Amino acid sequence: MRPAIGRLSEELKSHLREVAAAKETARKIKQQEADAKYQAKRRAARHVERNTINGIAHVDPEEPFRSPRTCGEYLSIPTDEEKRARIAAFIDSTGNDALSRRVCIVCARELMRAEGK
């Protein structure tokens, strides 16, 4: 294969190098995304496990979504999957079932104001 590649024009060799570099970059990005997804799953599982061990039924809606990001990704737009997961966590935290177990902040403030009089 090496002799055949050696006979190619420099322009074609340059193009092959660029394609190989682009393929390697895409592979690295895909691997980083897979690693981040795996780590997020592990953190979520540990969080649920910790709460189960401590007897806490409430799952912090933010915990599963915290993933390490580089400085360039700090203010990046969340993916559709992240949006759906965050909306579901919000609904779980503010739904009737969650509110039946806790006092909402507005009610707590009103209660404190009433007790202060």
Chimera marker file (.cmm) of the C-alpha trace (Angstrom):
<marker_set name="trace">
<marker id="1" x="0.000" y="0.000" z="0.000" r="1" g="1" b="0" radius="0.5"/>
<marker id="2" x="2.874" y="2.333" z="0.828" r="1" g="1" b="0" radius="0.5"/>
<marker id="3" x="4.346" y="2.241" z="-2.726" r="1" g="1" b="0" radius="0.5"/>
<marker id="4" x="0.914" y="3.018" z="-4.199" r="1" g="1" b="0" radius="0.5"/>
<marker id="5" x="0.463" y="5.982" z="-1.869" r="1" g="1" b="0" radius="0.5"/>
<marker id="6" x="4.005" y="7.152" z="-2.677" r="1" g="1" b="0" radius="0.5"/>
<marker id="7" x="3.078" y="7.436" z="-6.362" r="1" g="1" b="0" radius="0.5"/>
<marker id="8" x="0.100" y="9.716" z="-5.685" r="1" g="1" b="0" radius="0.5"/>
<marker id="9" x="0.305" y="13.418" z="-6.364" r="1" g="1" b="0" radius="0.5"/>
<marker id="10" x="1.195" y="15.740" z="-3.460" r="1" g="1" b="0" radius="0.5"/>
<marker id="11" x="-2.236" y="17.346" z="-3.687" r="1" g="1" b="0" radius="0.5"/>
<marker id="12" x="-3.946" y="13.986" z="-3.215" r="1" g="1" b="0" radius="0.5"/>
<marker id="13" x="-1.578" y="13.045" z="-0.368" r="1" g="1" b="0" radius="0.5"/>
<marker id="14" x="-2.391" y="16.344" z="1.332" r="1" g="1" b="0" radius="0.5"/>
<marker id="15" x="-6.104" y="15.666" z="0.916" r="1" g="1" b="0" radius="0.5"/>
<marker id="16" x="-5.709" y="12.179" z="2.425" r="1" g="1" b="0" radius="0.5"/>
<marker id="17" x="-3.879" y="13.658" z="5.428" r="1" g="1" b="0" radius="0.5"/>
<marker id="18" x="-6.674" y="16.208" z="5.948" r="1" g="1" b="0" radius="0.5"/>
<marker id="19" x="-9.352" y="13.518" z="5.738" r="1" g="1" b="0" radius="0.5"/>
<marker id="20" x="-7.461" y="11.323" z="8.215" r="1" g="1" b="0" radius="0.5"/>
<marker id="21" x="-7.043" y="14.273" z="10.613" r="1" g="1" b="0" radius="0.5"/>
<marker id="22" x="-10.754" y="15.155" z="10.350" r="1" g="1" b="0" radius="0.5"/>
<marker id="23" x="-11.700" y="11.540" z="11.000" r="1" g="1" b="0" radius="0.5"/>
<marker id="24" x="-9.435" y="11.414" z="14.061" r="1" g="1" b="0" radius="0.5"/>
<marker id="25" x="-10.891" y="14.683" z="15.387" r="1" g="1" b="0" radius="0.5"/>
<marker id="26" x="-14.436" y="13.372" z="14.930" r="1" g="1" b="0" radius="0.5"/>
<marker id="27" x="-13.481" y="10.160" z="16.748" r="1" g="1" b="0" radius="0.5"/>
<marker id="28" x="-12.048" y="12.118" z="19.680" r="1" g="1" b="0" radius="0.5"/>
<marker id="29" x="-15.156" y="14.318" z="19.939" r="1" g="1" b="0" radius="0.5"/>
<marker id="30" x="-17.419" y="11.282" z="19.846" r="1" g="1" b="0" radius="0.5"/>
<marker id="31" x="-15.327" y="9.609" z="22.558" r="1" g="1" b="0" radius="0.5"/>
<marker id="32" x="-15.462" y="12.735" z="24.750" r="1" g="1" b="0" radius="0.5"/>
<marker id="33" x="-19.251" y="12.893" z="24.388" r="1" g="1" b="0" radius="0.5"/>
<marker id="34" x="-19.557" y="9.201" z="25.267" r="1" g="1" b="0" radius="0.5"/>
<marker id="35" x="-17.287" y="9.679" z="28.294" r="1" g="1" b="0" radius="0.5"/>
<marker id="36" x="-19.303" y="12.683" z="29.494" r="1" g="1" b="0" radius="0.5"/>
<marker id="37" x="-22.564" y="10.764" z="29.097" r="1" g="1" b="0" radius="0.5"/>
<marker id="38" x="-21.132" y="7.786" z="30.991" r="1" g="1" b="0" radius="0.5"/>
<marker id="39" x="-19.877" y="10.011" z="33.813" r="1" g="1" b="0" radius="0.5"/>
<marker id="40" x="-23.268" y="11.766" z="34.075" r="1" g="1" b="0" radius="0.5"/>
<marker id="41" x="-24.992" y="8.385" z="34.361" r="1" g="1" b="0" radius="0.5"/>
<marker id="42" x="-22.543" y="7.272" z="37.046" r="1" g="1" b="0" radius="0.5"/>
<marker id="43" x="-23.053" y="10.498" z="39.025" r="1" g="1" b="0" radius="0.5"/>
<marker id="44" x="-26.833" y="10.139" z="38.794" r="1" g="1" b="0" radius="0.5"/>
<marker id="45" x="-26.642" y="6.513" z="39.927" r="1" g="1" b="0" radius="0.5"/>
<marker id="46" x="-24.361" y="7.424" z="42.853" r="1" g="1" b="0" radius="0.5"/>
<marker id="47" x="-26.694" y="10.263" z="43.821" r="1" g="1" b="0" radius="0.5"/>
<marker id="48" x="-29.738" y="7.974" z="43.841" r="1" g="1" b="0" radius="0.5"/>
<marker id="49" x="-27.746" y="5.323" z="45.711" r="1" g="1" b="0" radius="0.5"/>
<marker id="50" x="-26.625" y="7.896" z="48.305" r="1" g="1" b="0" radius="0.5"/>
<marker id="51" x="-30.200" y="9.073" z="48.806" r="1" g="1" b="0" radius="0.5"/>
<marker id="52" x="-31.437" y="5.495" z="49.106" r="1" g="1" b="0" radius="0.5"/>
<marker id="53" x="-28.789" y="4.687" z="51.706" r="1" g="1" b="0" radius="0.5"/>
<marker id="54" x="-29.631" y="7.842" z="53.662" r="1" g="1" b="0" radius="0.5"/>
<marker id="55" x="-33.365" y="7.194" z="53.379" r="1" g="1" b="0" radius="0.5"/>
<marker id="56" x="-33.994" y="10.300" z="51.297" r="1" g="1" b="0" radius="0.5"/>
<marker id="57" x="-36.640" y="9.899" z="48.607" r="1" g="1" b="0" radius="0.5"/>
<marker id="58" x="-36.003" y="13.301" z="47.006" r="1" g="1" b="0" radius="0.5"/>
<marker id="59" x="-33.607" y="13.438" z="44.052" r="1" g="1" b="0" radius="0.5"/>
<marker id="60" x="-31.892" y="16.779" z="43.430" r="1" g="1" b="0" radius="0.5"/>
<marker id="61" x="-32.992" y="17.797" z="39.906" r="1" g="1" b="0" radius="0.5"/>
<marker id="62" x="-29.658" y="19.486" z="39.162" r="1" g="1" b="0" radius="0.5"/>
<marker id="63" x="-27.301" y="16.705" z="40.267" r="1" g="1" b="0" radius="0.5"/>
<marker id="64" x="-27.613" y="14.369" z="37.254" r="1" g="1" b="0" radius="0.5"/>
<marker id="65" x="-26.920" y="17.193" z="34.803" r="1" g="1" b="0" radius="0.5"/>
<marker id="66" x="-23.689" y="18.508" z="36.201" r="1" g="1" b="0" radius="0.5"/>
<marker id="67" x="-20.968" y="17.374" z="33.869" r="1" g="1" b="0" radius="0.5"/>
<marker id="68" x="-17.459" y="18.705" z="33.508" r="1" g="1" b="0" radius="0.5"/>
<marker id="69" x="-17.216" y="21.136" z="30.657" r="1" g="1" b="0" radius="0.5"/>
<marker id="70" x="-14.291" y="22.958" z="29.205" r="1" g="1" b="0" radius="0.5"/>
<marker id="71" x="-14.117" y="26.749" z="29.349" r="1" g="1" b="0" radius="0.5"/>
<marker id="72" x="-15.250" y="26.929" z="25.721" r="1" g="1" b="0" radius="0.5"/>
<marker id="73" x="-18.422" y="24.968" z="26.496" r="1" g="1" b="0" radius="0.5"/>
<marker id="74" x="-19.354" y="26.967" z="29.612" r="1" g="1" b="0" radius="0.5"/>
<marker id="75" x="-22.175" y="28.964" z="28.043" r="1" g="1" b="0" radius="0.5"/>
<marker id="76" x="-23.074" y="26.470" z="25.337" r="1" g="1" b="0" radius="0.5"/>
<marker id="77" x="-26.710" y="25.732" z="24.554" r="1" g="1" b="0" radius="0.5"/>
<marker id="78" x="-27.936" y="22.476" z="26.144" r="1" g="1" b="0" radius="0.5"/>
<marker id="79" x="-28.805" y="19.564" z="23.877" r="1" g="1" b="0" radius="0.5"/>
<marker id="80" x="-32.406" y="18.532" z="23.293" r="1" g="1" b="0" radius="0.5"/>
<marker id="81" x="-31.869" y="15.531" z="25.576" r="1" g="1" b="0" radius="0.5"/>
<marker id="82" x="-30.608" y="17.799" z="28.381" r="1" g="1" b="0" radius="0.5"/>
<marker id="83" x="-33.585" y="20.128" z="27.909" r="1" g="1" b="0" radius="0.5"/>
<marker id="84" x="-36.065" y="17.244" z="28.136" r="1" g="1" b="0" radius="0.5"/>
<marker id="85" x="-34.334" y="15.826" z="31.203" r="1" g="1" b="0" radius="0.5"/>
<marker id="86" x="-34.295" y="19.206" z="32.952" r="1" g="1" b="0" radius="0.5"/>
<marker id="87" x="-37.949" y="19.857" z="32.172" r="1" g="1" b="0" radius="0.5"/>
<marker id="88" x="-38.849" y="16.399" z="33.498" r="1" g="1" b="0" radius="0.5"/>
<marker id="89" x="-36.827" y="17.044" z="36.670" r="1" g="1" b="0" radius="0.5"/>
<marker id="90" x="-38.566" y="20.421" z="37.107" r="1" g="1" b="0" radius="0.5"/>
<marker id="91" x="-41.987" y="18.835" z="36.720" r="1" g="1" b="0" radius="0.5"/>
<marker id="92" x="-41.022" y="16.089" z="39.178" r="1" g="1" b="0" radius="0.5"/>
<marker id="93" x="-39.878" y="18.715" z="41.690" r="1" g="1" b="0" radius="0.5"/>
<marker id="94" x="-42.890" y="20.988" z="41.339" r="1" g="1" b="0" radius="0.5"/>
<marker id="95" x="-45.650" y="18.492" z="40.588" r="1" g="1" b="0" radius="0.5"/>
<marker id="96" x="-48.523" y="17.675" z="42.922" r="1" g="1" b="0" radius="0.5"/>
<marker id="97" x="-46.715" y="14.645" z="44.365" r="1" g="1" b="0" radius="0.5"/>
<marker id="98" x="-43.602" y="16.656" z="45.256" r="1" g="1" b="0" radius="0.5"/>
<marker id="99" x="-45.581" y="19.572" z="46.673" r="1" g="1" b="0" radius="0.5"/>
<marker id="100" x="-47.708" y="17.254" z="48.806" r="1" g="1" b="0" radius="0.5"/>
<marker id="101" x="-44.546" y="16.331" z="50.733" r="1" g="1" b="0" radius="0.5"/>
<marker id="102" x="-43.054" y="19.836" z="51.087" r="1" g="1" b="0" radius="0.5"/>
<marker id="103" x="-44.165" y="23.418" z="51.645" r="1" g="1" b="0" radius="0.5"/>
<marker id="104" x="-43.632" y="25.674" z="48.642" r="1" g="1" b="0" radius="0.5"/>
<marker id="105" x="-41.575" y="28.827" z="49.121" r="1" g="1" b="0" radius="0.5"/>
<marker id="106" x="-44.547" y="31.174" z="48.622" r="1" g="1" b="0" radius="0.5"/>
<marker id="107" x="-46.622" y="29.335" z="51.227" r="1" g="1" b="0" radius="0.5"/>
<marker id="108" x="-43.658" y="29.244" z="53.616" r="1" g="1" b="0" radius="0.5"/>
<marker id="109" x="-43.183" y="33.003" z="53.273" r="1" g="1" b="0" radius="0.5"/>
<marker id="110" x="-46.879" y="33.661" z="53.858" r="1" g="1" b="0" radius="0.5"/>
<marker id="111" x="-46.802" y="31.365" z="56.900" r="1" g="1" b="0" radius="0.5"/>
<marker id="112" x="-43.771" y="33.167" z="58.315" r="1" g="1" b="0" radius="0.5"/>
<marker id="113" x="-45.433" y="36.546" z="57.759" r="1" g="1" b="0" radius="0.5"/>
<marker id="114" x="-48.605" y="35.348" z="59.507" r="1" g="1" b="0" radius="0.5"/>
<marker id="115" x="-46.629" y="33.993" z="62.451" r="1" g="1" b="0" radius="0.5"/>
<marker id="116" x="-44.743" y="37.277" z="62.779" r="1" g="1" b="0" radius="0.5"/>
<marker id="117" x="-47.955" y="39.300" z="63.407" r="1" g="1" b="0" radius="0.5"/>
<link id1="1" id2="2" r="1" g="1" b="0" radius="0.2"/>
<link id1="2" id2="3" r="1" g="1" b="0" radius="0.2"/>
<link id1="3" id2="4" r="1" g="1" b="0" radius="0.2"/>
<link id1="4" id2="5" r="1" g="1" b="0" radius="0.2"/>
<link id1="5" id2="6" r="1" g="1" b="0" radius="0.2"/>
<link id1="6" id2="7" r="1" g="1" b="0" radius="0.2"/>
<link id1="7" id2="8" r="1" g="1" b="0" radius="0.2"/>
<link id1="8" id2="9" r="1" g="1" b="0" radius="0.2"/>
<link id1="9" id2="10" r="1" g="1" b="0" radius="0.2"/>
<link id1="10" id2="11" r="1" g="1" b="0" radius="0.2"/>
<link id1="11" id2="12" r="1" g="1" b="0" radius="0.2"/>
<link id1="12" id2="13" r="1" g="1" b="0" radius="0.2"/>
<link id1="13" id2="14" r="1" g="1" b="0" radius="0.2"/>
<link id1="14" id2="15" r="1" g="1" b="0" radius="0.2"/>
<link id1="15" id2="16" r="1" g="1" b="0" radius="0.2"/>
<link id1="16" id2="17" r="1" g="1" b="0" radius="0.2"/>
<link id1="17" id2="18" r="1" g="1" b="0" radius="0.2"/>
<link id1="18" id2="19" r="1" g="1" b="0" radius="0.2"/>
<link id1="19" id2="20" r="1" g="1" b="0" radius="0.2"/>
<link id1="20" id2="21" r="1" g="1" b="0" radius="0.2"/>
<link id1="21" id2="22" r="1" g="1" b="0" radius="0.2"/>
<link id1="22" id2="23" r="1" g="1" b="0" radius="0.2"/>
<link id1="23" id2="24" r="1" g="1" b="0" radius="0.2"/>
<link id1="24" id2="25" r="1" g="1" b="0" radius="0.2"/>
<link id1="25" id2="26" r="1" g="1" b="0" radius="0.2"/>
<link id1="26" id2="27" r="1" g="1" b="0" radius="0.2"/>
<link id1="27" id2="28" r="1" g="1" b="0" radius="0.2"/>
<link id1="28" id2="29" r="1" g="1" b="0" radius="0.2"/>
<link id1="29" id2="30" r="1" g="1" b="0" radius="0.2"/>
<link id1="30" id2="31" r="1" g="1" b="0" radius="0.2"/>
<link id1="31" id2="32" r="1" g="1" b="0" radius="0.2"/>
<link id1="32" id2="33" r="1" g="1" b="0" radius="0.2"/>
<link id1="33" id2="34" r="1" g="1" b="0" radius="0.2"/>
<link id1="34" id2="35" r="1" g="1" b="0" radius="0.2"/>
<link id1="35" id2="36" r="1" g="1" b="0" radius="0.2"/>
<link id1="36" id2="37" r="1" g="1" b="0" radius="0.2"/>
<link id1="37" id2="38" r="1" g="1" b="0" radius="0.2"/>
<link id1="38" id2="39" r="1" g="1" b="0" radius="0.2"/>
<link id1="39" id2="40" r="1" g="1" b="0" radius="0.2"/>
<link id1="40" id2="41" r="1" g="1" b="0" radius="0.2"/>
<link id1="41" id2="42" r="1" g="1" b="0" radius="0.2"/>
<link id1="42" id2="43" r="1" g="1" b="0" radius="0.2"/>
<link id1="43" id2="44" r="1" g="1" b="0" radius="0.2"/>
<link id1="44" id2="45" r="1" g="1" b="0" radius="0.2"/>
<link id1="45" id2="46" r="1" g="1" b="0" radius="0.2"/>
<link id1="46" id2="47" r="1" g="1" b="0" radius="0.2"/>
<link id1="47" id2="48" r="1" g="1" b="0" radius="0.2"/>
<link id1="48" id2="49" r="1" g="1" b="0" radius="0.2"/>
<link id1="49" id2="50" r="1" g="1" b="0" radius="0.2"/>
<link id1="50" id2="51" r="1" g="1" b="0" radius="0.2"/>
<link id1="51" id2="52" r="1" g="1" b="0" radius="0.2"/>
<link id1="52" id2="53" r="1" g="1" b="0" radius="0.2"/>
<link id1="53" id2="54" r="1" g="1" b="0" radius="0.2"/>
<link id1="54" id2="55" r="1" g="1" b="0" radius="0.2"/>
<link id1="55" id2="56" r="1" g="1" b="0" radius="0.2"/>
<link id1="56" id2="57" r="1" g="1" b="0" radius="0.2"/>
<link id1="57" id2="58" r="1" g="1" b="0" radius="0.2"/>
<link id1="58" id2="59" r="1" g="1" b="0" radius="0.2"/>
<link id1="59" id2="60" r="1" g="1" b="0" radius="0.2"/>
<link id1="60" id2="61" r="1" g="1" b="0" radius="0.2"/>
<link id1="61" id2="62" r="1" g="1" b="0" radius="0.2"/>
<link id1="62" id2="63" r="1" g="1" b="0" radius="0.2"/>
<link id1="63" id2="64" r="1" g="1" b="0" radius="0.2"/>
<link id1="64" id2="65" r="1" g="1" b="0" radius="0.2"/>
<link id1="65" id2="66" r="1" g="1" b="0" radius="0.2"/>
<link id1="66" id2="67" r="1" g="1" b="0" radius="0.2"/>
<link id1="67" id2="68" r="1" g="1" b="0" radius="0.2"/>
<link id1="68" id2="69" r="1" g="1" b="0" radius="0.2"/>
<link id1="69" id2="70" r="1" g="1" b="0" radius="0.2"/>
<link id1="70" id2="71" r="1" g="1" b="0" radius="0.2"/>
<link id1="71" id2="72" r="1" g="1" b="0" radius="0.2"/>
<link id1="72" id2="73" r="1" g="1" b="0" radius="0.2"/>
<link id1="73" id2="74" r="1" g="1" b="0" radius="0.2"/>
<link id1="74" id2="75" r="1" g="1" b="0" radius="0.2"/>
<link id1="75" id2="76" r="1" g="1" b="0" radius="0.2"/>
<link id1="76" id2="77" r="1" g="1" b="0" radius="0.2"/>
<link id1="77" id2="78" r="1" g="1" b="0" radius="0.2"/>
<link id1="78" id2="79" r="1" g="1" b="0" radius="0.2"/>
<link id1="79" id2="80" r="1" g="1" b="0" radius="0.2"/>
<link id1="80" id2="81" r="1" g="1" b="0" radius="0.2"/>
<link id1="81" id2="82" r="1" g="1" b="0" radius="0.2"/>
<link id1="82" id2="83" r="1" g="1" b="0" radius="0.2"/>
<link id1="83" id2="84" r="1" g="1" b="0" radius="0.2"/>
<link id1="84" id2="85" r="1" g="1" b="0" radius="0.2"/>
<link id1="85" id2="86" r="1" g="1" b="0" radius="0.2"/>
<link id1="86" id2="87" r="1" g="1" b="0" radius="0.2"/>
<link id1="87" id2="88" r="1" g="1" b="0" radius="0.2"/>
<link id1="88" id2="89" r="1" g="1" b="0" radius="0.2"/>
<link id1="89" id2="90" r="1" g="1" b="0" radius="0.2"/>
<link id1="90" id2="91" r="1" g="1" b="0" radius="0.2"/>
<link id1="91" id2="92" r="1" g="1" b="0" radius="0.2"/>
<link id1="92" id2="93" r="1" g="1" b="0" radius="0.2"/>
<link id1="93" id2="94" r="1" g="1" b="0" radius="0.2"/>
<link id1="94" id2="95" r="1" g="1" b="0" radius="0.2"/>
<link id1="95" id2="96" r="1" g="1" b="0" radius="0.2"/>
<link id1="96" id2="97" r="1" g="1" b="0" radius="0.2"/>
<link id1="97" id2="98" r="1" g="1" b="0" radius="0.2"/>
<link id1="98" id2="99" r="1" g="1" b="0" radius="0.2"/>
<link id1="99" id2="100" r="1" g="1" b="0" radius="0.2"/>
<link id1="100" id2="101" r="1" g="1" b="0" radius="0.2"/>
<link id1="101" id2="102" r="1" g="1" b="0" radius="0.2"/>
<link id1="102" id2="103" r="1" g="1" b="0" radius="0.2"/>
<link id1="103" id2="104" r="1" g="1" b="0" radius="0.2"/>
<link id1="104" id2="105" r="1" g="1" b="0" radius="0.2"/>
<link id1="105" id2="106" r="1" g="1" b="0" radius="0.2"/>
<link id1="106" id2="107" r="1" g="1" b="0" radius="0.2"/>
<link id1="107" id2="108" r="1" g="1" b="0" radius="0.2"/>
<link id1="108" id2="109" r="1" g="1" b="0" radius="0.2"/>
<link id1="109" id2="110" r="1" g="1" b="0" radius="0.2"/>
<link id1="110" id2="111" r="1" g="1" b="0" radius="0.2"/>
<link id1="111" id2="112" r="1" g="1" b="0" radius="0.2"/>
<link id1="112" id2="113" r="1" g="1" b="0" radius="0.2"/>
<link id1="113" id2="114" r="1" g="1" b="0" radius="0.2"/>
<link id1="114" id2="115" r="1" g="1" b="0" radius="0.2"/>
<link id1="115" id2="116" r="1" g="1" b="0" radius="0.2"/>
<link id1="116" id2="117" r="1" g="1" b="0" radius="0.2"/>
</marker_set>
